[in-house]
Amino acid sequence: MPYDQNQRTPDRARRARRGALAAALLLPALLTAGCGGPGGADASGSTPPGGNKPGDTAPASPPGSAPPPSPSGSGGDRPLAGRTVVVDPGHNPGNFRHTSEIGRQVDVGTHRKECDTTGTATQAGYREADFTLDVARRLRSLLESRGARVLLTHDGDRPFGPCIDERARFGNEARADAVVSVHADGSAAGNRGFHVILPARVEGGGADTSAIVGPSRELGEHLVDAFARATATGPADYLGGGTGIDVRSDLGGLNLSTVPKVFVECGNMRNGEDAALLSEGSWRQRAAEGMADGIGAYLAR
């Protein structure tokens, strides 16, 4: 989807973003980019799960425990103190066992759609729901080490869901300074790269994104720049015109949000090269670091 013409990027910010992406594209490990269109609920295409999650993972933090130190932290510096960030791990590893529950229709403001989907998976069976939960936990640790209050919409602690409307309410009720929903795409096998999905201007029914379109774009642009630098991967080669940004009006998690919110599609699980990266614990750590840097840059503006 093209840019929302009501939210034009200032020339200076646009030049800075192009410069950051150009630098990333010179790195040897660069992807050729990629991401996909609408699918299922607020998600990539649905694929039956299979296999176990490969590589090292970020375990759930026991209640009251201190987060592990951030490899990209800066000692006692806590620049995000006083800020609240909601991290939304897309889907749930248990969704496939509860197809009737996640298949029920919910109100997303302008229309109705499925509560949730199972998400996609790599050809080897590594599920998007496992990927998103692992990256979300890593991101939480990084943001907490920088002083932020971080809330996850779920932490593998429920059998399925939450539904997309509940995910939106979670961020709203937390009065989050930023919400990032973590995903991986399920596009055609020839497509590569990451992208960030921004809310379109939607006013109708129970949805009104007019107040968050601008700040969500700022958040998304910071995430594109930081994610490209941290992961040495490129923006999607199949949407967004090489910007790494897509704008959509069909996602309930965005339509119902009253706080700045974006989706990050970290790569295409159906592409072999992207899938190899997404399946590596070390790469998932870099992805989390890129998101933490992007969120930090947005909150410091």
N, C-alpha and C positions, 0 to 999 in steps of 0.2 A: 504494500500500500504506500502511496507517495506521502510526503510530508503533509501535515496539517498546515494549510496555507495561512491559517490565522496565527500560527506560531513560528514566524520566521526567525532564524538564528542570526544574530549580529555578525557582521563580516569578520570582525576580529576573532570571535569564538569559532566561527566556521573555519577560518584559516588555521587557527591553533589545532582544531581537531584533525584537519587534513594533514597537518604537519606531523602530528603524533602517529596517525595511521600510516603515513608514508614511511616514517622511521621503522615502525613495526614490520612493514612489508619488506624491508631490506634484510630482516633477520633470517638466517638460514632455515629455521624451523617453521617458517610461515605456512599457514594453510592458504588455500585459494579462496576460502570463504564459503558460507552457506547457511540457509535456514528455510523454513517452510511456511505454508499457509495455514488457514484455520483447520482445526480438527478437534472432534469430541467436545468435551467441556472446555475448561480453560487450560488447554494442554496440547501436546503434540499428539500425533495419531496413536490410537490404542493398539497395542500388540500383546498377545498372550505372554506372560512372564515365563522365564525358564532359567535354570542355572543359578549359581551363587555369585555374589558380588566379588570380583577379583581385587587383588591388591590390598594395601593397608587401608584401614578405615579410621574415621574419627569417632570414638565411642561417645555415647551419651554421657553428659556430666552428671554425676550423682548430685542429688539435692544438697545445696549449700556448699558444694565443693568449689575450690578456686579454679579458674580456667588455666590451661597450660600456657606457658609463656609464648608470645608470638614471635616467630622467626623474623618478622619484619617490624617488630615493635621498636620503641626507642627508649628503653629503660623505664624510668619512672614517669615519663611524659604520658599524660592521659588527655589528649586533645578533644576526645568526644565525651568527656564527663558532662553529665546533665542532659545528654541526648538519648532519645529512645528510638531504637531501630527494630522493626519487625522483619524477620526472615521467614519466608513462606516456602518450605520444601514442597515442590510440585508433586501432587498425587500422594499415594500412601502405599507402602509395600504390601499391605493386606487388601487393597481394593479388589484384586482379582477374585478373592473369596467372597465378595459381597456385591455381586453384579446388580442385583435387584435394588439394593440400597443406593448405590452410586448412580444407577440409571434413572432414578426418579427425577422428575422435572422440578426445578426451583426457579424462583423469580429473580431475574438479574436486572430489573429496572425497566428495560425496553422490550424484553421478551423473556421467554422461558427456555431453559436448556438443562442438560444433565447436571446432576449434583457434582459429579467428578468423573474421571476416566482412570483406567489403569496406567495410562502413559505408554510410551514406546519402549523399545529394547534394542540392543545391538544384535547382530546376527548370532553372536556367541551366547546370547541370553542374559546379558547384563542389563538389568532393568533401570529405566529412567527413575523410578521411585526410589531405588536404592542409591543411585547417583545423587539425586537431589538432597536426600537426607544426609548423606555423607558430607557433601559440600556445605550444606547449611550448618552442620555442626562445626566444621572447620571455620566457617565465616563467623559464627557466634564467638568462638574462642578468640579470634583475631580482633573483633570489634570490642569485646569485653576487656581485652588487654589494653585497649586504647581508651577505656573509661566509659564506653557506652552501656546503657541498659539494653539488653537484647532479649527479645521474646520470639520464640518459634511458634508458628500456628499449630504445629504438631511435632512430636519428637519420637515417633515410633511407639507412642504410648496409647494408641487407640486402634481398634481393629480396622477401621476404614475412615476415609474422609480426612478433614472436614470438607463439607460441601463448599462450592465456590462463593456462595453468598456469606457463609459463616467466616471464610477466610478474609473477606473484605471487612466484615464487621469487626474482626479481631484487631486489625490495624487501626480502624476508626476509633474503637473504644480505648485503645492504648494511647490515642493521640500521638501516634508515631511521627517522628520528624522525617522518617523515610521508611518505605516498605519495599523490599526486593523479593520477588517470587522467582525461585531458582528452577530452571527447566533444562531439558535437552530436547532437540527437535527430532521428528520422525519423518523427514522429507525424503525425496527420491535419492537413490544411492549415489548419483553423480553430483549431488549438491554438497558444498562444504562451507564451514565457517560459523561464526557466532553472530547473534544479533540481539538487540534490546528492543522490546515492544513497549511503546508508549500509549497512553490513553488518548483516543480522539476526543474532540469536543462532542459530548453527548448530553442532551437536555431533553428528557422525556420520561414519562412514567415515574419510577422511583430513582432514576439516575440523573445526576447532574455533575459533570466533571469540569465545569467551566473554571472552578477555582484551582484545580490541580493540574491542568494541562501545561501551563507554563513551568511551574516548579518540577513537574515530572520530566519534562524535556531536559531541564538543566541536570537533573539527576541522571537521566539516561545518557546524555552526552559525556558526562564525567565517567560513567561506567564504561562506555565504549572505549574511550582513550586509555583508561587504566587497565581494562581487561586485555586489550591488545598488547600493551607493554608487558604485563605480567606473564602472559601465556605465550607470547610470540606467535599468536595466531591472527588470522585476518578476518575481516567482516564477511558476512554472508555473500556468496556469489550468485544467489538466486532470488534475492529480494532486497529492497532498500537502496538500490543503485550504488552499492559499494560503500554506503555510509555506516552500515552496521545498525541502522535504526529502521523500525517498522512502526506504523501507527495503525491501531485497530480499534473498532467500535463494537466488536462482538464478544469481548471477554468480560464476563460478569465480575471477575476479580478486580478489574480496572473500572468498569462502569459504576460500580457501587462504592468505590473508594472515595473518601473525603479528605484523604491525606496523600501526599506525593507518593506515587507507586509506579513501579515498572516490573516487567518480566525480563529475565536474562535467559536466553536460549544459548547455552554454552557451546553448542556444536550439534552436528547432525549424527545421531546414533546409527542411522542406516547407511552412513558412508564409512567405508573401512578405515580410512586414515583418521577421520575424526573419532571413530569408535575406539581405535587403539589409544588415543590420547585420553579420552574420557574414562577409559578403564584403568588408567595408571593413577595410583595414589599420589605420586609426586606432582603430576599435572593437576589433579584436583586441588592440591594445596595451592598451587600457583593461581588457579582459577579463583579460589577463595580470597587469596591475597589481592588479586586484581579488583574483585568486588569491594573488599574492605577499603582499598585505596580510593576507588571511585566514590564510595559513600562518604569517606572522610573528606575528600575534596569538595563534594557537594555541601556537606554540613559546615565546612569552613568558609564558604563563600561570603 
